C-alpha cells in the first residue's frame, strides 16, 4: 500500500461518513417532494444541516448546500459582487489576497474580464500572511466606498499558513464591507466559528474532512444579500437552486460531527507527525527550506497536517515522481497548463523566484496517517532527493524547449 501524504488534496472517507452514505443512498426520495419518501429525505437534509451548523458555529439557516468548495467560492464572490454592485454601481473593487486558491483567483479574474470588476491583490509576507497594513491603507485612503467585497482564505492550501481573519474582518467592518473566507483547508483542521468570526460568507467542503467528493456548503449570514449564480427550483433560500444530494449531505454531516468531536486530540497527534517529517527533511536535506509559518516559532500559525519545503536544484515534479515510485504520494502544489509546469503563484507572491518555486513539495497528513507513514517517508526521501537533484532542472528545461518549439512551429 502506498503512503498517502496528500490529504490536503482529498482525504479518505471516514467510517462514520461511509456508514451514513451507504445507509441513505439506497433510499428513494427527492427532499423537495411532499410524499413520504420526500419528507424522509427532507428530514435527513435538515438534520444534517443542523449538524453542520453546530460544527461550524452557525445557525442552520445559514448553511447553503453546494456541490463543493469551488461552487461555494463562486457563489460567494460572484453573488456578493453582483448584489453590491447592483445596489451601488460605484462598488467595483474586490480586495483579495494574492495567495488564494484558483477557485477564488479565477473567479475574481473572470469578474474583471466580464463584469467590470477591479481586483486589488493584497500582498503577503515571506510566510504567506496577508499584510494588514496594506489592507488598512486600501480602506483608510478613501477607497472603501468603491469596494464591493473582500475575500481571504482562512488557511492556505499550499503552505498551510493561517491568515488573521479576525483582524481582517475588523478592518473591513469599519466600512461595512462584507468579507468572505475560503475555509476549505481550515475546517476540520483548526477550530472554526462562523458567528464569532464576523464573516458574511464562508466556504467549506466535504472531501477535505472525510466526507465524499461532490458536496460542500456556503455559510451565509442571514442578513447578507446574495445574487444567485444559477436559477431553477429555488432550493437553499433561493440562493442556490438544484436538487439536493441527500446521501452526500448526510455523509458530509457525519464527517463534520466526527472531525470536530475529535479535533483537539487529532490536532495534537497529527501535528506531532508533521513535526517529525519537518525534522526528517531538515536532517536528510539540510538546504531544504520550510515555507510558511514555522510551528516552532508560532504553533498556531500553521495547519497541523501541512509540511511544505522547497528543495534547491530539484524540479518538484521529478521529486514527486521519484517519491511516488518509492510508494510515497505527495504534491507539488503547482498548477499545470497544456503540459507545461508553472511555478506556484502562492510561492511567487511570497517573494520566491521561479527556479526556487519549482522545487516545491507538499506533504500533508490526515486522519489515516500514522507513525508507519512517517517512517516510510523518512526511509524513502534521501534516495529520491539524491536522484531528483542529480536530474536537476532538466524537466524545467525540457518544458521550456517544448514550449519554444511549439511556438516556433
N, C-alpha and C positions, 0 to 999 in steps of 0.2 A: 504493500500500500504506500502511495506517495505521502510525503509530509506536506500538509496543506498550510501554507503561510500567506494566504491571500484572502483572509476573512474580510478585509475592507472592501473587496470587490463583491463578494457574496459569502455568507456563512451558511453551513449546512443547516437544514431544517431541524428544529429542536423536537424532542419527543412529545411534549405537550401540543405543539403546533401540528405535528404529523397526526396525532390522535384526533385532534379537532377536525382537521382537513378530511381525513378518511371517514369520520363519523357523519359529517354534514354533506359531503359531496355526493353521497348515494341517494340523497333525498331530492324530491322534486319541489318546485315552488319558486315563483318569482316574488320577491319581497314587496312588490307593488300590487300584487293580486289580492283580491278580497276574500277568496275562498280559504278553506282550512290550511292547505299546503302553503299558500301565500302568507297567511298570518303566522304560521310557524317559522317561515323564512324571515319574516319581518321581526319576529321576536328574537331570533338569533342575531340579526343585524344590530338591533337596538341594545341587546345585552353586550355585544361586542363593542359597540360604540361607548357604552358606559365603562367598560374595562379599559379601553384605550385612553379615554378621558382621564380616568383615575391614574393611569400610568404616567401621563404627561402633565398632570396638574391643570386640567382644563375642564370646562363644563361640557357635558355630552353634546349639546347643540353646536359646539364649536368644532366638532370633528366632522370633516368633509372627506368621505372616502374617495380615493382616486386609484388609478392603475399603478401607482408607484411614485417615487420621488421626482422623477423628471416631469410627469404631468402636474404634480403639486407645485413644483417650481414655476412651470409655465403659467399655470392658473393664477398663482400669486402675483408674479411680476407683470404679466400682461393685464390681468384683471385689475390690479391696483393702478397701473399706469392709465389704462383706458378710463376707469372710473374717475380718477383725479383730474385727468386732462379734459375730460368731457365737462366736468363741473367748473374747472378753471383752466382755460386753454394756455395760459402762460406757464403752467406747470409742465415743462417738457423734460426736465433733467432727472436722471436716475443716478443716485450715488451708489456705487457698487465696489466692493473690494476687488483688488486686482488678482486675487488667488481663488476665485470662485470655480466651482465645478462647471463643466461645459453646459449643463442644463440651465444654469443661470447666465453664464457668459454668452452663449449663443442666442439665448432669448433676448438679452439686452441688445446685442448687436442686430438682431432681426428687427427689433423695435426702432432702432436707429435708422436702419435702411428703409423700412416700410411705413413707419408711423410717426416720423418726425421727432423721435426721442433724441436726447443728447446724453450720452453716457459720461459720467465723471468717475474715472477709475482711481479709487483711493489707494495710495501706496502702502506698502508693508515694510517692516524692518527685516533684518537678516534672518530672523526666526519665523517670518511669515505672519507676524502680528500686525494688524491694521493700525495705522497711525491715527491716534485720536486727535493729535494736534492738526493734522491735515483735514480731518473731518470737521473739527471746530472752525477752522479757517473758512472752509466752504460754506458753513452755515452762518457764521458771525459776520462775514464780509458783505452782507446784504443780498446773498443769493438764495436764501431759504425760500423766498416766495416763488421761485421758479422750479422748486424740487417737487416731483410727484411722489417719489418713494425712495427709501434706502434699503438695500439688500446686502446682507453679510452673513456668511456661513457661520455656524456655531463652532464647528471644528473642521480643520482642513483634511480632505480625503487623502492627500499625498504625504504630507509631513507630520500630520497629527496635531498641529498647533491648535489650541483652544483660544478662540477670539474673545475679547472683552465685551460681550453682548450687553451686559448691564450698563456699562458706561456709554456704549454706542446708542442704546435706546434712550438713555437720559439726555444726551446731547440733542438727539432728534426730537424728543418730546417737547423741548422748549419751544419749538417752532411748529408743533402739531404735525410732524412728518411721520407717516406710518413706516414701520420697519418690518421687513420680512427676513427670516433666517432659514437657510437650508440646514436643518439639524439632522440630516440623514446619517452622518457619521457619528454624531454625538449621542443620539437617542439609543439607549441600551448599553452605552459605554460610560457615560457620566450622568449625574443627576440632572434632570430636566424638569422645569416647572413653567408651563406656558403662562399661567396667570401672573406669577411673580416676575417673569421676565419683562412684562410690559410690551411684548411684541404684538403687532397687528396680525401677523400670519407666520406660520412655521411649517416646514415640510418634514415628513418622516416617511420611512419606507419599511416594508415587511421583511424583505430578504436580507437586510443588514443585521437583523436581530434574531434570526432563527425562524422567521416566517417564510411563506412561499414567495417566489417571484411573481410580480403582476398585481400587487396590492400595496397601497400606501395611504397616506392621508395628508390633507392640509388642515392645520389647526387655524381657524379663522375667528377672530374676535366677533362677538355677537353684534357689535355696533359698526363693524367695518363693512363698507360698501365695496363690492367687487363685481366687475362686469364679467359675465360668463365668457369662456373661450369656446365652448361647444354648446349646442342647443338641442333640445329634444323633450323628454318627458318631464323635466323639471325636478328630477330627484336631487337630493342633497341641497336643500334650501334654495332650489332653483339656481344654484351656482354651478353645479356640475351634473349634467344630465347623463343618463345611461343606466342600464340595468346593473344592479349591484351583484358582485361576486360573493354570494353568501358564504360559501365554503372557504374561500380565500380570506374573507374578513374574519371569520371565526378562528382560523388558524393564526392570522395576524394578531388578534386579541390574545389568544393563548400564549403566543410567543412574548407579547408585551408584558403580560402578567408574570410570566416566568422570569424574564430577564430583569425586570425591576425588583422582583421579590428577592433576587439573589445578587443584586448589584454590588453591594459593599464587599461581600466575600469574594465574588468573582473578580472585581477590580483589583483586589489585593493579590489574588492568585495570578491573574494574567499580567499585571504589571511586574510581578516577580520574574515571570518567564521572559518578559520584554527586556528587563534589565540584564538577565543572563545573556540574551542574544547580543545586546549592545556591547557587553564586556567581551564576548567571544569575538565579535567583529574587530574591536579595537586591538585585541590581542593578536589575532591572525593577520590583520591588515592595518598596521599602525598608521598608515597615511590616509585611511578612510576617514571621512568627515561626517559626523552626525548632522543631519539637517532637521530644523525645527527646534522647539524648546527642549533643553536638556533637563530631564526629570530630576537629575541630581541637584540642579540649581532651583528648579521650580516644579515640585511634584504635581501640582495641579494644572500645569500649563500644557500638558501633552496627554493625548489619549492613551489609556493603559495598554492597548494592544498594538500600538504603532511603533515600528522601527524603520527609519529611513536614513540611508547613507549614500554618499557619492564616493565612487572608487576611482581615483585618478588613473588615467591611462587605460581605462576599460570602457568598452561600449556596453551600456546597460543591457541591451538585447543579448549580447554574447554571454554575459554572466547569467542572465535569466535562462538561456537555453542550456548552458553547461550545468547549472544547478538542477534544471529540470531532468536532464539526463541522469543526474545522480539521485533523482527521486525527491527533490525539494522544489515545491511550487511557490514562486514569488511573483513580483510585479515590478515593472519599471516605472509605472505611474505616468508614462508619457503617451501622447496621442500618436496616431499613425494615419497618414492620409496617402492614398494611392501607392502604398508600399514604401513610402519614404519616411523613415523615422524623424520625428521632430523633438527638440528638447522641451521639457515641461515648462508651460507658461508660469506655473507656480514658482519654480526654481529661478526662472529668469526675473520674475517680479521681486524675488528675494535678493537679487543682485549677482547671481551666478552668471558666468559667461557660458556660451553654448557648449563648448567642449566639456567643461566641468559638469554641466547639467546632463549631458548624455551618459554620464557614468552612474546614473541614479539606480537605486534598487530599494524597493519597499518590501518589508516583511511584516505581515500583520497577523495577529493572533486572535483567537475567539474561543467559544465555549467548548470546542472539541480539542483544543490544543493542550498538550501535556509535556511533561519532562522528556519523554522519549522523542518528541518532535524537536525539542531544543538540542538534545544530544546528537540526533541525526544531522541536524543543520551544522552544528559545530564540527562534526567529522567531515562533512562534505565541502565546507566553504574553502579551506586552504587550497585544495587542488583545483576546484572550479575557478577560483580567483586567479591562481597562477596561470592557468590556461587562457583565461579571458584577457589577462594582462599581456600575455605573450602575443595574442592576436591583435592587441592594441585597438586602435580606432579603425581597423580595416573595414568593418561593416559600415561605419560612417562614411569613409572614403568611397566605398563601393556604391553606396546610395547616392552620393553626390555625382559620381561618374555616370550612373544610370540616368539620373535626372538630367544631367548635361547632355547625354546622348539623345534622350527623348526630345529635349528642347531643340537640339541642332537638327534633328530629323524632321 
